[in-house]
């Protein structure tokens, strides 16, 4: 396998992971994020495994932020509507 093949495989894998994470509910993403953090804190993983966990954790944290941002916007809209009435 060449370096180019390896990079292409990692890109495909990253896109698959992103697509999977995009489908998670807030609770699912948060639960998995907690598990990833626990694994990283426990240590014992190889450098490659630790990097993969870190990247997944970052993606999960981003997904949680997206859900929370959406919730904030919905609350702000509901509050604005209630104040207008």
VENVEN-V953546 format. One record per helix or strand. SS is the DSSP state (@ for helix, = for strand). FROM is the first residue (numbers start at 1). LEN is the number of residues. Records with the same first field share a line. If there is no record, write none. Layout:
# VENVEN-V953546
SS->FROM-LEN / FROM-LEN
This chain:
# VENVEN-V953546
@->3-20 / 26-17 / 47-38
